[in-house]
């Protein structure tokens, strides 16, 4: 990943000492996810952090926030899962509308 992207992520991230979340303070979309424009593309900051620290996101998988904080970038709080697993976890946590 380009060093400028890493620098931009770090410049807008603070660590919550209580939760361990790496809180994104830049642009956040209407769903609560951090966003950053990289090479003209609007990217999820949690996805960028996952790729930076853990490698490419496997095809067909989504990133689940184990901490349930959508603008958290801590790679220890991010887990690549299937859409089915992500939905199951949302229901289990009481956060799914259906």
C-alpha positions in Angstrom: 0.0 0.0 0.0 1.2 3.5 -0.9 3.0 5.3 2.0 0.8 8.4 1.5 -2.3 6.2 2.2 -0.8 4.9 5.3 0.1 8.4 6.4 -3.4 9.7 5.7 -5.0 6.8 7.7 -2.7 7.4 10.7 -3.2 11.2 10.6 -6.9 10.8 11.2 -6.9 7.9 13.6 -6.9 8.0 17.4 -6.7 5.1 19.8 -9.4 4.7 22.4 -7.5 3.5 25.5 -10.6 1.9 27.0 -11.8 -0.2 24.0 -8.6 -0.5 22.0 -10.5 0.8 18.9 -8.6 2.8 16.4 -11.2 5.5 15.8 -11.3 7.2 12.3 -12.0 10.9 12.6 -12.1 11.7 8.9 -15.1 11.4 6.6 -17.8 8.9 7.8 -20.6 7.8 5.5 -24.3 7.6 6.3 -23.9 4.0 7.5 -21.1 5.0 10.0 -18.2 3.6 8.0 -15.0 5.7 7.5 -14.2 6.7 3.9 -11.0 7.8 2.2 -10.5 8.6 -1.5 -7.5 6.6 -2.8 -6.6 7.0 -6.5 -10.0 8.6 -7.2 -11.9 5.7 -5.6 -14.0 6.1 -2.4 -12.7 3.3 -0.1 -13.8 2.0 3.3 -11.1 2.8 5.8 -11.7 -0.5 7.7 -11.0 -2.4 4.4 -7.8 -0.3 3.9 -6.7 -1.1 7.4 -7.4 -4.8 7.0 -5.5 -5.0 3.8 -2.6 -3.0 5.3 -2.2 -5.2 8.3 -3.5 -8.6 7.2 -3.3 -8.7 3.4 -5.8 -8.8 0.7 -9.4 -9.4 1.6 -10.3 -12.9 0.2 -12.7 -12.8 -2.7 -16.3 -13.0 -1.7 -15.7 -12.0 2.0 -16.8 -9.0 3.9 -15.1 -7.3 6.9 -16.9 -7.7 10.2 -16.1 -5.3 13.1 -15.9 -7.6 16.2 -16.0 -4.4 18.3 -19.2 -3.3 16.5 -17.7 0.2 15.9 -18.0 0.8 12.2 -15.4 3.5 12.1 -12.8 1.4 14.0 -9.6 0.5 12.1 -7.9 -1.8 14.6 -7.0 -4.9 12.6 -7.5 -7.0 15.7 -11.1 -5.9 15.7 -11.6 -6.8 11.9 -12.5 -10.2 10.7 -13.0 -11.4 7.1 -16.3 -13.4 6.9 -18.9 -14.5 4.4 -22.1 -12.4 4.0 -24.0 -15.2 5.6 -21.7 -15.2 8.7 -21.8 -11.4 8.9 -25.6 -11.4 8.9 -25.7 -14.2 11.5 -23.4 -12.2 13.7 -25.6 -9.1 13.3 -28.7 -11.1 14.3 -26.8 -12.6 17.2 -25.8 -9.1 18.4 -29.4 -7.8 18.0 -28.4 -5.3 15.3 -30.2 -6.8 12.3 -33.6 -5.3 11.3 -35.1 -8.5 10.0 
